[in-house]
Amino acid sequence: MPEPTPADALDRMRRQVRAVRWRRNLHELQRALYHLIATLAGAAATLVVLALRTAPGPFAAATWAVAAATLLLAAWLAGALVRRWLSPARAPLWIDARSGLEGRLATALELGHRGAAGAPFFPLLVEDNARRLPTWRPERLLPDGLPSGAFAGALAAVGVFLLVLLLAPWLRPGAAPVASSEVTGDEPVRGHIVIARRAGRQAGESVLAPFAEPDEDDERSALSRLPDALQERIQARLWGEDREPARRAMERAERGHSPGPEGGAPPADRLADTSEPEERWAVVRKAPRGARPAPGATAAASAGETPTDGSATPAADGERGGEAGAHQAAAGAGTGSDPNLFGAASAERAARERFDLPLAARVRAQGGAHEAPSPGEAPAPAPDAHPDLGERQRRDAPVPRMRVPPVYEAAVRAVFAHRASEEAP
Amino acid sequence: MTPTVAEAAIRDFQDTFTAVRREIGKVVVGHEHAIDTILGAFFAGGHVLIEGVPGIGKTLIVRSLAETLNLTFNRVQFTVDLMPADITGTRVINEGAAGRREFVFVPGPVFAHVLLADEINRATPKTQSALLEAMAEQQVTVAGTSYPLAPPFFVLATLNPIEMEGTYQLPEAQLDRFLFKVGLDYPSADELERILAETTAADLPAVRPVLARETAAERVEVLKHLVRQVLVAPHMERHVAALVRATVPAAGQLPEAMARYVTYGSSPRGGQALILGAKVTALLAGRPHITFEDVERVALPALCHRLVMSYAAEAAGVGAAQVVEGVLASARRARA
């Protein structure tokens, strides 16, 4: 039997190096993949928990933070994969270092490529390498076909994610019901402010909806609306129709308010609290008894706008029905009073801006208005004879003005309006 | 060369080296690393510069080496009035038997296999350059005639780091011709006790020649040739080139903190010294090829004296060894 030549031995070494390289690169690829899965699953679980437990503001910040961290981690994983990837040139050196071959393999292969077979020591080097071939077989060098640690990590992360999905119904914050009603054709109760919610995004809408049709009033970019859409989407998927109360509770929690003992704040408070651009609130006042609401008045009221059907002049409305429009005297202010009692209307201002409402006028909350006395009954004491100031507010240092979003301007005007017909005796 | 023959040759080199090392160790106490470095330079075909205070065994090491290898040995004490002819030799008028007078070349002490140039920095640059020509060219030129030096030719020069007055520092170009520079430290307490005991006894230790006088030079040349045959892979050449390049501030590979301490980096001779030294180390390890570790082992003696340090380095107390260590550490990190 002929003795194997150095060329044969070199061929065997090259084949084995290729096998090791394949095995190692496959191993690294799997490891990177499992790490990526673990990262994505962890990020998804975090986002789901945050979507279910936090208010939109913190959720948006957390979403971007998680997205940035995930991107960074993914980039780091890709970099690590590139660093650990064995190129044909690096493979012999890696095997040398891993198997303690002291550079024998790399030297033999490189010099073999260079054609140094005639060097006096080369046959000795090749023979030495051939003797050591079994010490670095692929199975011996990389005994684990599967990166078990990374695989377990990925499995655990996916498990956590699934667990979060399973526990989603229990992650709903305890939300007290908020009295609200959708704007419909039903007549609201006289003398009460009815909070009407504009139709927002429905549960079935796409997450990418904010890119497609931005809200006219919302000046934020489509990218900045994405977290809101994502949160709503997650809540819709996991909570379905029950998500609204929880969502409002989270919003109140974000502002540091807790639900009242009776389960909801007064309507005026709710007006001030609602900052969600997708949920505009407006005041719908019932028309005087016997009068039919003007066509489109409900919709206009729901959008916080003054009716523009031209059925009556605003001044006449103010005199007759107590309604007051923009740039008009508030109802009940009397003909001699300042028609611009609360300052210039700010309908053209941005939705998230505030305007200053002077509170020098005596406050008469609509919600606290008493019904007109029945014939023969004594009238109720004037409710705004003593303005309902805050408990700690000193009478000699009243808050002269407060900042109100323009979208609530109509409601606030209505609340603070003085009407001669309802003045207390 | 078949694998069996190659293995036998490597084993012969190891045996000879070990025997010489052992014989020198009989008379020189301590300095094991320095002796290994000097022997490595000897078999690599280079010359060595030793720096050390007087009385720590510089001359003894060189003389023992020559005696062990059974090679001719000369010693020149360099002084300020030493002339080039005192080293290379000179032409004298000689009267022949017929009464005819002719110039005859009388070889100087440089004509030996092993030359100890003691305190080389005390001679004038002109005299130093006479020796350095012999080191580089393996020949001397006197009156226009070149006289080759018989191989092997090994110069071991010493520098005294104290008493610097009236000395002529070796220019960098001349320092570069030494393969390695070795520093000899003071012996430790144990070594000092052994030195005192062995050098003051009635029977002084003596070395025994390892090689036969008739074949010594030839054998040494064979061993030196064997060193040259050690394999160097392309990746090792790249590594050594990168190391040498990394010492050059203009290359921009030195860290900013280190770059300001180095005025000039190593020359390509530094790379040659690294590879030749690594080859000896590889043979001693029984390997026919060099590794990263072999290069690292000889990096300090091969590179330190080739770096020209700045005044900032002197002021900060930063030595060339620290720079070379930093370069090696960077290379190690890059490999990992």
Chai-1 contact restraints between the chains, C-beta under 6 A:
chainA,res_idxA,chainB,res_idxB,connection_type,confidence,min_distance_angstrom,max_distance_angstrom,comment,restraint_id
A,E102,B,T291,contact,1.0,0.0,6.0,A-B,restraint_1
A,G103,B,T291,contact,1.0,0.0,6.0,A-B,restraint_2
A,A106,B,A233,contact,1.0,0.0,6.0,A-B,restraint_3
A,A106,B,H235,contact,1.0,0.0,6.0,A-B,restraint_4
A,T107,B,L231,contact,1.0,0.0,6.0,A-B,restraint_5
A,T107,B,A233,contact,1.0,0.0,6.0,A-B,restraint_6
A,T107,B,H289,contact,1.0,0.0,6.0,A-B,restraint_7
A,E110,B,A233,contact,1.0,0.0,6.0,A-B,restraint_8
A,E110,B,P234,contact,1.0,0.0,6.0,A-B,restraint_9
A,L111,B,A233,contact,1.0,0.0,6.0,A-B,restraint_10
A,A119,B,L231,contact,1.0,0.0,6.0,A-B,restraint_11
A,P120,B,M1,contact,1.0,0.0,6.0,A-B,restraint_12
A,P120,B,Q229,contact,1.0,0.0,6.0,A-B,restraint_13
A,F121,B,A6,contact,1.0,0.0,6.0,A-B,restraint_14
A,F121,B,Q229,contact,1.0,0.0,6.0,A-B,restraint_15
A,F121,B,L231,contact,1.0,0.0,6.0,A-B,restraint_16
A,F121,B,P288,contact,1.0,0.0,6.0,A-B,restraint_17
A,P123,B,P3,contact,1.0,0.0,6.0,A-B,restraint_18
A,L124,B,P3,contact,1.0,0.0,6.0,A-B,restraint_19
A,L124,B,A6,contact,1.0,0.0,6.0,A-B,restraint_20
A,L124,B,P288,contact,1.0,0.0,6.0,A-B,restraint_21
A,L125,B,P288,contact,1.0,0.0,6.0,A-B,restraint_22
A,L125,B,H289,contact,1.0,0.0,6.0,A-B,restraint_23
A,E127,B,P3,contact,1.0,0.0,6.0,A-B,restraint_24
